Amino acid sequence: MSDGFDRAPEQTRPLRAPPSSQDKIPQQNSESAMAKPQVVVAPVLMSKLSVNAPEFYPSGYSSSYTESYEDGCEDYPTLSEYVQDFLNHLTEQPGSFETEIEQFAETLNGCVTTDDALQELVELIYQQATSIPNFSYMGARLCNYLSHHLTISPQSGNFRQLLLQRCRTEYEVKDQAAKGDEVTRKRFHAFVLFLGELYLNLEIKGTNGQVTRADILQVGLRELLNALFSNPMDDNLICAVKLLKLTGSVLEDAWKEKGKMDMEEIIQRIENVVLDANCSRDVKQMLLKLVELRSSNWGRVHATSTYREATPENDPNYFMNEPTFYTSDGVPFTAADPDTWMILMMRWTQR
């Protein structure tokens, strides 16, 4: 494998003296020239480079990982250690996904040859994606790639089928998890957000070659939101807000294509929670901000609208990017507040 860091150093080029400069020496009379012959000494180019120098690795890079990685999983005592090593590597250096995922999949195709090995692979990725903060997106991308490039397809199901079965195990206990203790709820929230990332990143190829999303995940996310809103504790509601910020626009588009009003029902439920639930003030504010985001078409700006056409009356995003100003008492206000420009003008004239 060649990833840009494992190449041998280039051969050192032979040092060459600069072009002769004898013809540029000022002409002197022949006698002085015979007495003191002019000798041109080329400057010696000093270099500290050596063909025997060790290979360069950027800071934070593990050379031992690269050597084992190139040799394949046979150099590891177990498959799980090889996979876990790669997952940790992606966690620390997510930018290496594009350059190393192909080799990783090829190696797995030579190592994952049984049902048990495939099950183990699915479990390792699932655990990493639901236990390591911020790995849910990378885990979903990894799952999508492997679902299309792993060749093993045993009777128990291919990679994607086993992954969805693993997710279903957590999905079936959603109601108990949403009302469980803090540790249980935290684990449940990680699963919810990972499923949201899977919905956005897992590509399903249809019979005609078209690429679609997994409808089963769309249905699952709807029921997970129901479980979260049915138990309106602060952390459950925060998880629901994160999920809707992540997937809300895509879910609503998909539901509208099918003529469903699911998002309208969710927004109505949020408004009921704000009015009736005994949640904190900060969480209620988050919920109201989410409703506002949805009313602005999830913050999406229509390409057909031009800047000149946008007004506070016809464009809900008109004030979205306006700066926030503060009064002398520290009270924030924006251009959307009444008398904003009057206040600014008065402040300017007092300078």
N, C-alpha and C positions, 0 to 999 in steps of 0.2 A: 504494500500500500504506500502511496505517496501522498502525504497531506501537507507538504510544504515545510516540514521540520525534520524529516528523517532522511534527507538527502546527504550524501557524503560531500565534504567540502570540495569546491571546485579546485582543479589543479592550479597551483600558483604559477602565474605567467613569469617567464624569465625576465629579470630586470634588465632594462635596456638603457644605455646611456643616451642623453639627449643628442640631437644632431651636432656634428662637429662645427665648432665656431671659429676655426682657424682663419677662415677667410674674412672674418669680421675683426681680426686683430689689427690695430692701427699699423700702417706701414712705417718701418724704421729704416735707417740707413744700413747698408750691408755690414759695416764694421761692427756696429753695436749688436746687430743680429747674430753675427758669428761669435761675438764675445759672450752674449747672453741669449742663447737660443730660447725661443718661446715654447713653452710646454703647456699644452692645454690639458688640464686635469678635469675629467668629467666628475661631477658631484656624485657621491655614493648614495644611492637610495636605500634607506634603512627601512625595513618592514618587520613588524613583530608577528606577522601571520605565519602560520606553520601548517604544513599538510598533515602533521600529526596532532593538531589541536583537536580537542574533544568537540563533538557535535553541539550545536547551539540549541537550547530549549528556552522558550519564553518563560517569564516568571509565573509560577503557579502550575506549570506543566509537569506532568509526571512521566518521565522517560520510561520507568518500569512498566507503566500501563501500556505505553505504545508498543514496547517489545512483546509483551504478552498478548496484546490485542492483535498484532500482526501474525503471531503464531497460531491464533485461534484458540477455541475453548479447550483444546486437548491439553494445554499447559496449565489449566486450572484443575484443582482437585474435584470440583463439582460444577455442573452447569449453572447452578444458582449463584456461585461466587463470580463466575464470569459475567453473568447478566447484571448482578448487583453492582459489580465494579463499573460496568458501562453506565448504568443508571446514575450512580454517584458522579461519574465523570460528566454526564449531561447536566446534572444538577449544578455542578460547579462551573461548567463552561457550556451553557446552552447554545452559544454560537457555533459549536462544533457539530451540531446536528446535521447540517447539510453536507458536510465533508466526510462524515464517518458513518452515517446511517446505512449507506449501501453495503459497506464492508461488514457491518454488524449483522445485517439481515442475511448476507451470504454465509457468514460463519454459523448463524443459527440454523440455516438450512442443512448444514452438515452435522449439527449437534442435536437438534430437536427432531427426533425420529420416532418417538413413542407418544401415546396419549398422555401418560403421566408427565413427560417432559413438557408438553404443550400446556398442560394444566398448570404446571409449576411456573412457566414463563408468564402466563396470564396473571397469576396471583402475585408474582413479584412486581410486575408493572402496576397492577391495581394498588398494591400497598404503597408503593412509592408515590403514586399520584394522589393518594388520599391521606398520606401521613406527612409529606414534606410540603411546607408552605410554598406556594407559587410554582409547584411542579405539575399542577393539573393540566395546564395548557400544553406543556411539553409532553406530558404523558398521553394526552389525546392525539397529538401529532404522531407520536411514536406508534400508538395503536392503529392509527389510520394507515401508516406506511406498512406496518407488518401485516395488516389484514389484506393488503394487495400483493405482498412480496414473499410471504412464507409459503413454501410449496406443500408442506405437510397438511393433509386434510383427512384425519382419521374418522372412524365411524361416530365418535363422540361429538364431532363438530370441528369446523375449522377455527382459526384464531378469533375471528369476529364473533362467531356464534358462542364460543366459550366465554369471551369477554362479556357479552350481553347476558349470558347465564349468570356470570359472577355478579354483575350489577343487579340482576333481578333478585338475588339472594338478599341484598341490602334493601332493595325496594319493597320487598314483601313485609318488612318489619318497620316501615316508615312511620306508622301511627304510634307504635310503642317508642320508637327512637325519638320522635318529636316531643314526647312528654317525659322522656327519661331524665336521668341525672345529667349534670353538666358535661361530664366526660362523654357520655353516650350521645348527647346532642352535638357536641363538637365533632365527633366522628361522623355523625349523620350529615352535618353541614358540609364537611369535606367531600362526602360522597355526592351530595346534591350539586355542588359546584363542578365536580369532575364530570358528572353526567351532562351538565350544561355545556362543558367544553367538548365532550364527545358529540353532542348534538350538532355543534357548529363545525367540527373538524372531521368526523367520520363520514367518508364518502361511500355511497352505495351505487354501484354501476348497474343500470337497468339492462333489460334484454336488448334494447336498441342502442346501447352504448352511452345513454345519457347518465349524468351523475346527479344523484339526489341525496337527500338526507334520510336518516332512518326515522320513519314515521313512528315507530314504536317508542323512540326516545321522546318525541313530541308529546305523545300521550302520557308517558311517564312523568315528564316535567310538570304537566298540568296537575297531576295527582299529588306530586311532591309539594307544589305550592299550596294545594288544599290542606295538606297535613301541617304545613308551617303556619298558615293563617288560622287553622283550627286550634292551635296552641300558641296564642299570641304573646309569648315571652319575648323579651327584648332580643335575645340572640337568634331566636327563630325568625323574627321579623327582619332583622339585619341580613340574615342569610337570604330571605325572600327578595329583599331589595337588591342584593348583589346578583342574584340569579336573573332578575328581570332586567337589570342594567346590562347584563351580559347577553341575554338571549331575547329580550322583550321585542325588539323590532323584527327579528327573524320569525319568532313565534307568531306575532300578530299578522305578518304578511302571509304566513302559511295558513293560519286559521281563516283569514279573509278569502283566500283562494278557494277554500272549501265552504265558504258561506257561513262560517261559525262566528259566534259573538263571544268567544271565550275571554278575550282581553277586556271587553266591556264588563264582563262578570267579575274579573279579577280586580279591575279598578274600583268597581262598586264595593267589593269586599274590603279593599284597602281603606276606602272612605268610611266604611262602617267600623273598621278597627280603630281608625283615628278618633272617631266619635265615642266609641263604647269601651274599647280595650283599656286595661289598666297598665299601659306601657309607659315608658319614660317620655319626657318631653322631647329629648333629642331624637328618639326613634320616631316619634310622631312627625317631627320635622323632616326626617329622612323620607318617610312615606309620602308626605305632601310634596316634597321635591321630586319624587318619582312620578307622582301623578302629573306634575307640571312638565316633566321631561316627556312623558307620553303625549301630553296635549300638544307639544311642539314637534310631533312626529319623531320622537326619540332623538331629537337634536339633528335630524337629517335635513339638509338644505336642498330644496328642489333646484335642479340645474336650469329649469325654465325661468326661474325668477332672476331678475337682474337687480343690481344694487339700487338702481334708480327707482325700481318699482316697489322696493321694500319700504313699508311704513309700519309704525307701531300698531296700526289697525289691521293690516293684512298679513303681517309676518310675525309669528310667535317667537321667532329667534332674534327679533330686531335688537333687543337689549341684552342678548345672551353674552356677548363678548365685551360689553361696556365695562370700563373700570369702575371700581367702587371708591367713592370719596367719603371723607369723614368730617363731621362738624367739629367745632372747637371742643365740644363735650365728648367727642369720641363716638358719636352715633353714626353708623354707616348709612349711606344712601347712594343710589345709582341714578342714571338718567331716566329710569322708569318711574322714579318717585316724583310726585307733583312738586313744583317750585324748585326743582333741582337747578335748572339753568339760572333762575333768579338768584339762588344762593351763591352760585359760582360767580355771577356777575357782581354781586355785592362784595364778595371776597376780593375780586380783582380790583374794583374801584377803591377799596380801602388800602391798597398797597402804596 
